[in-house]
Amino acid sequence: MKKIILIFALFNIYSLNAQVDLEEGLVASYLFSGDTQDSSGNGNHSFLLGNATLNEVLSCGDNSFDGVSLPHTVLDGLNDFSVCLDVKFDLF
């Protein structure tokens, strides 16, 4: 029983010190805080389409052409990837 508790305690101490580098492998980051530039430093800048606007938040109208265009090079050489979005809908 003492061995199990010791192993569990050592595992917990190790996992508390483990850190994840969120910038490792980061291809692009779009903050949309005044512009559509890539803040990762990789130069994958995007641009607005249609009537989309950017005033502290990205706003797209009801036009299917409104939005953001990302460069095709963002996905070059990737086998798998993750996307994280913060979305607010005013109406459905």
Buried (B, 14 or more C-beta within 10 A) or exposed (E): EEEEEEEEEEEEEEEEEEEEEEEEEEBBBBEBEEBBBBBEEEEBBBEBEEEBEBEEEBBBEEEEEBBBEBBEEBEEEEEEEEEEEEEEEEEE
